[in-house]
Every structure is written in structure tokens, then in C-alpha cells.
């Protein structure tokens, strides 16, 4: 496997070249990347890895949740590359990436919570009674959280303060992104079909 991995959804995103047992090269993405910037960054990383486009056998992309434009840019790029190179692609959910970094091979997050802030009154959650990523109202969430939680993800200060008002929060220790990617992507489902952004709101 020679896989190009794209994560523009996360605040601490990544572009990486990954084989079945090693992350060969990676570039952090800690700000919004426009479509005019993405291909030059990919090509720079491919050069660093000693690869070229024809060497790619797979493309994987975090499809959400995230900013509207960032997801569109990443997913469109992944779809175009997969189509033009004739290779399979895989869309992965950001909560699954965090699950892998927690060390859950089967993405079992019953005992930890993944949060992702979105609108002021809403956030995405996975863990506990939410087996799948779900969009919830913050006020409803605060009524059901246990008194102590271990969590990971990305919270705005307002959401963090609201949760700490009802629960003791312990931030989980995450394995390095590049360390988990080979095994994580080896378990992803690749197919020759178009990826779609995941916004979690029915659109």
C-alpha cells in the first residue's frame, strides 16, 4: 500500500504518505488550506517521501466533521486523484481517527468521549450512550454526562467551560497521529467510488 492521507477537517490536521507499516512522510495542517495550496503541498510531501503520483495505490480522506470549505477541498481533491489515477479511496470519520489514537482497534469509545465543537449551542459527540457520532444540543448533553469523563477531540472554550461545570474532565493521552496511521489505514474500507463530505446535519 502506498496511500495518500488527507485530513483538513481537524484543527491539527495532516497530509501524509503511508505504507502498510510506516508513515513515510507527513506535513501538519494547522490552518485552513485553500484548493490552490493543497496540490503544491501534496507534491512537496510526495517528493519528500520519494514518491510520485503513479506510485500511489490508495487515497484516504477524513470526510468530517469540519469546516464546510475545508471538507469540500479535501474530499474533491481525494476524488479527483482517485479517479485520475484509477485507484480506490476511503473516507474516514474524524472520531475514528481519534479512536485509533486512543488505542481502540475496533473504535470502541464506550468509556471515553470524543467531542467536536460546531455551532455555539451544538456539538458532535461519540462515546457513552452515543455509539455513533451524533449532533447534540449542549444543554441536553449537560443533563446526561457522568460526573467524571475522559475525553478527546476539539472543544471551543465556551463548550469546555460548560462541560466542566457539570463533569470533571480528564483529557485522554493520544498516540502520535503518524504512528497510528499505517494500522488504521490498513483496516479502512477502500473502493472505487466517490467520497462525500460528512457534515452530520443531513446536508
Secondary structure, 3 states (H helix, E strand, C coil): CCEEEEECCCCCEEEEEECCCCEEEEEEECCCCCHHHHHHHHHHHHHHHCCCHHHCCEEEEEEECCCHHHHHHHHHHHHHHHHHHCCEEEEEEHHHHHHHHHCCCCCCCCCCEEEEECCCCEEEEEECCEEEEEEEEHHHHHHHCCCEEEEEEECCHHHHHHHHCCCEEEECCCCCHHHHHHHHHHCCCCECCCCCCCCCCCC
